[in-house]
């Protein structure tokens, strides 16, 4: 069952809205994949070096996590524009 507003929007407008939503969902998906990959790589590399696991996840490494988020955002912008 379609909503009243959806019925009132022209087909061209619906396609434009759908295209914009697809673009946004691709950006969000790319960001999540990059953040997960970079985060796991960060955790594994620090554990392999021998850093205490409690410190890797704790407040002590919070600036590194902020850096990973900023890096993921910048990479997402470069990949998806």
TORMIZA-795052 format. One record per residue: x, y, z of N, C-alpha, C in turn; residue in one letter. Coordinates in nm, 2 decimals. Layout:
N
+--------+--------+--------+--------+--------+--------+--------+--------+--------+---+
|    n_x |    n_y |    n_z |   ca_x |   ca_y |   ca_z |    c_x |    c_y |    c_z | r |
+--------+--------+--------+--------+--------+--------+--------+--------+--------+---+
|      X |      Y |      Z |      X |      Y |      Z |      X |      Y |      Z | a |
...
+--------+--------+--------+--------+--------+--------+--------+--------+--------+---+
# end
This chain:
81
+--------+--------+--------+--------+--------+--------+--------+--------+--------+---+
|    n_x |    n_y |    n_z |   ca_x |   ca_y |   ca_z |    c_x |    c_y |    c_z | r |
+--------+--------+--------+--------+--------+--------+--------+--------+--------+---+
|   0.08 |  -0.12 |   0.00 |   0.00 |   0.00 |   0.00 |   0.09 |   0.12 |   0.00 | x |
|   0.07 |   0.21 |  -0.10 |   0.15 |   0.33 |  -0.11 |   0.09 |   0.44 |  -0.03 | x |
|   0.17 |   0.53 |   0.02 |   0.12 |   0.64 |   0.10 |   0.07 |   0.75 |   0.01 | x |
|  -0.01 |   0.84 |   0.06 |  -0.07 |   0.95 |  -0.01 |   0.04 |   1.04 |  -0.08 | x |
|   0.14 |   1.07 |   0.00 |   0.25 |   1.15 |  -0.05 |   0.32 |   1.08 |  -0.16 | x |
|   0.35 |   0.96 |  -0.15 |   0.42 |   0.88 |  -0.25 |   0.34 |   0.88 |  -0.38 | x |
|   0.21 |   0.87 |  -0.38 |   0.13 |   0.87 |  -0.50 |   0.13 |   1.01 |  -0.56 | x |
|   0.14 |   1.12 |  -0.48 |   0.14 |   1.25 |  -0.54 |   0.27 |   1.30 |  -0.60 | x |
|   0.38 |   1.23 |  -0.58 |   0.51 |   1.26 |  -0.63 |   0.51 |   1.20 |  -0.77 | x |
|   0.56 |   1.28 |  -0.87 |   0.58 |   1.23 |  -1.01 |   0.68 |   1.12 |  -1.01 | x |
|   0.67 |   1.04 |  -1.12 |   0.77 |   0.93 |  -1.14 |   0.91 |   0.98 |  -1.14 | x |
|   0.93 |   1.09 |  -1.21 |   1.07 |   1.14 |  -1.22 |   1.13 |   1.18 |  -1.09 | x |
|   1.04 |   1.24 |  -1.00 |   1.08 |   1.28 |  -0.87 |   1.11 |   1.16 |  -0.78 | x |
|   1.03 |   1.05 |  -0.80 |   1.06 |   0.93 |  -0.72 |   1.19 |   0.87 |  -0.76 | x |
|   1.22 |   0.87 |  -0.89 |   1.35 |   0.82 |  -0.94 |   1.46 |   0.90 |  -0.89 | x |
|   1.45 |   1.03 |  -0.88 |   1.55 |   1.12 |  -0.83 |   1.58 |   1.09 |  -0.68 | x |
|   1.47 |   1.08 |  -0.61 |   1.48 |   1.05 |  -0.46 |   1.55 |   0.91 |  -0.44 | x |
|   1.51 |   0.81 |  -0.52 |   1.56 |   0.68 |  -0.51 |   1.71 |   0.68 |  -0.54 | x |
|   1.75 |   0.76 |  -0.64 |   1.89 |   0.77 |  -0.68 |   1.97 |   0.83 |  -0.57 | x |
|   1.92 |   0.93 |  -0.51 |   1.99 |   1.00 |  -0.40 |   2.00 |   0.91 |  -0.28 | x |
|   1.90 |   0.84 |  -0.25 |   1.90 |   0.74 |  -0.13 |   2.01 |   0.63 |  -0.16 | x |
|   2.01 |   0.58 |  -0.28 |   2.11 |   0.48 |  -0.32 |   2.25 |   0.54 |  -0.30 | x |
|   2.27 |   0.66 |  -0.34 |   2.41 |   0.72 |  -0.33 |   2.45 |   0.73 |  -0.19 | x |
|   2.35 |   0.78 |  -0.10 |   2.38 |   0.79 |   0.04 |   2.41 |   0.66 |   0.11 | x |
|   2.33 |   0.56 |   0.07 |   2.35 |   0.42 |   0.13 |   2.49 |   0.36 |   0.09 | x |
|   2.53 |   0.39 |  -0.03 |   2.66 |   0.34 |  -0.08 |   2.77 |   0.41 |   0.00 | x |
|   2.76 |   0.54 |   0.03 |   2.86 |   0.61 |   0.11 |   2.86 |   0.56 |   0.25 | x |
|   2.75 |   0.54 |   0.31 |   2.74 |   0.48 |   0.45 |   2.80 |   0.34 |   0.45 | x |
|   2.77 |   0.26 |   0.36 |   2.82 |   0.13 |   0.35 |   2.97 |   0.12 |   0.34 | x |
|   3.02 |   0.21 |   0.25 |   3.17 |   0.22 |   0.23 |   3.24 |   0.27 |   0.36 | x |
|   3.18 |   0.36 |   0.43 |   3.24 |   0.41 |   0.55 |   3.24 |   0.30 |   0.66 | x |
|   3.13 |   0.23 |   0.67 |   3.13 |   0.12 |   0.77 |   3.23 |   0.01 |   0.74 | x |
|   3.24 |  -0.03 |   0.61 |   3.34 |  -0.13 |   0.58 |   3.48 |  -0.08 |   0.60 | x |
|   3.51 |   0.04 |   0.57 |   3.64 |   0.10 |   0.59 |   3.67 |   0.11 |   0.74 | x |
|   3.58 |   0.16 |   0.82 |   3.60 |   0.17 |   0.96 |   3.62 |   0.04 |   1.03 | x |
|   3.54 |  -0.06 |   0.99 |   3.56 |  -0.20 |   1.05 |   3.69 |  -0.26 |   1.01 | x |
|   3.73 |  -0.24 |   0.88 |   3.86 |  -0.30 |   0.84 |   3.98 |  -0.23 |   0.91 | x |
|   3.98 |  -0.10 |   0.91 |   4.08 |  -0.02 |   0.97 |   4.09 |  -0.05 |   1.12 | x |
|   3.97 |  -0.06 |   1.19 |   3.97 |  -0.08 |   1.33 |   4.02 |  -0.22 |   1.36 | x |
|   3.98 |  -0.32 |   1.29 |   4.03 |  -0.46 |   1.31 |   4.18 |  -0.47 |   1.29 | x |
|   4.23 |  -0.40 |   1.18 |   4.37 |  -0.40 |   1.15 |   4.45 |  -0.33 |   1.26 | x |
|   4.40 |  -0.22 |   1.32 |   4.46 |  -0.15 |   1.43 |   4.47 |  -0.24 |   1.55 | x |
|   4.36 |  -0.31 |   1.58 |   4.36 |  -0.39 |   1.70 |   4.46 |  -0.51 |   1.69 | x |
|   4.45 |  -0.58 |   1.57 |   4.54 |  -0.69 |   1.55 |   4.68 |  -0.65 |   1.55 | x |
|   4.72 |  -0.54 |   1.48 |   4.86 |  -0.50 |   1.48 |   4.91 |  -0.46 |   1.62 | x |
|   4.83 |  -0.39 |   1.70 |   4.88 |  -0.36 |   1.83 |   4.89 |  -0.49 |   1.92 | x |
|   4.80 |  -0.58 |   1.90 |   4.81 |  -0.71 |   1.98 |   4.93 |  -0.79 |   1.93 | x |
|   4.96 |  -0.79 |   1.80 |   5.08 |  -0.86 |   1.76 |   5.21 |  -0.79 |   1.80 | x |
|   5.21 |  -0.66 |   1.82 |   5.33 |  -0.59 |   1.87 |   5.35 |  -0.63 |   2.02 | x |
|   5.24 |  -0.66 |   2.09 |   5.25 |  -0.70 |   2.23 |   5.19 |  -0.59 |   2.33 | x |
|   5.11 |  -0.50 |   2.28 |   5.05 |  -0.40 |   2.36 |   4.94 |  -0.47 |   2.44 | x |
|   4.93 |  -0.43 |   2.57 |   4.82 |  -0.48 |   2.66 |   4.69 |  -0.46 |   2.59 | x |
|   4.61 |  -0.57 |   2.58 |   4.48 |  -0.56 |   2.52 |   4.38 |  -0.47 |   2.58 | x |
|   4.39 |  -0.45 |   2.71 |   4.31 |  -0.35 |   2.78 |   4.33 |  -0.21 |   2.73 | x |
|   4.46 |  -0.18 |   2.71 |   4.49 |  -0.05 |   2.66 |   4.45 |  -0.02 |   2.52 | x |
|   4.44 |  -0.13 |   2.44 |   4.41 |  -0.11 |   2.30 |   4.26 |  -0.06 |   2.28 | x |
|   4.17 |  -0.11 |   2.37 |   4.03 |  -0.07 |   2.36 |   4.00 |   0.04 |   2.45 | x |
|   4.08 |   0.08 |   2.54 |   4.05 |   0.17 |   2.65 |   4.06 |   0.32 |   2.60 | x |
|   4.05 |   0.40 |   2.70 |   4.05 |   0.55 |   2.68 |   4.19 |   0.59 |   2.64 | x |
|   4.29 |   0.52 |   2.68 |   4.43 |   0.55 |   2.65 |   4.45 |   0.56 |   2.49 | x |
|   4.39 |   0.48 |   2.42 |   4.40 |   0.48 |   2.27 |   4.29 |   0.56 |   2.20 | x |
|   4.21 |   0.63 |   2.28 |   4.10 |   0.71 |   2.22 |   4.14 |   0.80 |   2.10 | x |
|   4.25 |   0.87 |   2.12 |   4.30 |   0.96 |   2.01 |   4.33 |   0.88 |   1.88 | x |
|   4.38 |   0.76 |   1.90 |   4.40 |   0.67 |   1.78 |   4.27 |   0.63 |   1.71 | x |
|   4.17 |   0.61 |   1.79 |   4.04 |   0.57 |   1.74 |   3.98 |   0.69 |   1.66 | x |
|   3.99 |   0.81 |   1.72 |   3.95 |   0.93 |   1.65 |   4.02 |   0.94 |   1.51 | x |
|   4.15 |   0.92 |   1.52 |   4.23 |   0.92 |   1.39 |   4.18 |   0.82 |   1.29 | x |
|   4.14 |   0.70 |   1.33 |   4.09 |   0.60 |   1.24 |   3.96 |   0.64 |   1.18 | x |
|   3.87 |   0.71 |   1.26 |   3.74 |   0.76 |   1.21 |   3.77 |   0.87 |   1.11 | x |
|   3.86 |   0.96 |   1.14 |   3.88 |   1.07 |   1.04 |   3.94 |   1.01 |   0.91 | x |
|   4.03 |   0.91 |   0.92 |   4.09 |   0.85 |   0.81 |   3.98 |   0.78 |   0.73 | x |
|   3.89 |   0.71 |   0.79 |   3.78 |   0.64 |   0.72 |   3.69 |   0.74 |   0.65 | x |
|   3.66 |   0.85 |   0.71 |   3.58 |   0.95 |   0.65 |   3.65 |   1.01 |   0.52 | x |
|   3.78 |   1.04 |   0.54 |   3.85 |   1.09 |   0.42 |   3.86 |   0.99 |   0.31 | x |
|   3.89 |   0.87 |   0.34 |   3.89 |   0.76 |   0.24 |   3.76 |   0.74 |   0.17 | x |
|   3.65 |   0.75 |   0.25 |   3.52 |   0.74 |   0.19 |   3.49 |   0.85 |   0.09 | x |
|   3.53 |   0.97 |   0.13 |   3.51 |   1.09 |   0.04 |   3.59 |   1.07 |  -0.09 | x |
|   3.71 |   1.02 |  -0.08 |   3.79 |   1.00 |  -0.20 |   3.73 |   0.89 |  -0.29 | x |
|   3.68 |   0.78 |  -0.23 |   3.63 |   0.67 |  -0.30 |   3.49 |   0.70 |  -0.36 | x |
|   3.40 |   0.76 |  -0.28 |   3.26 |   0.78 |  -0.33 |   3.24 |   0.93 |  -0.37 | x |
|   3.33 |   1.02 |  -0.34 |   3.31 |   1.16 |  -0.39 |   3.21 |   1.23 |  -0.31 | x |
+--------+--------+--------+--------+--------+--------+--------+--------+--------+---+
# end
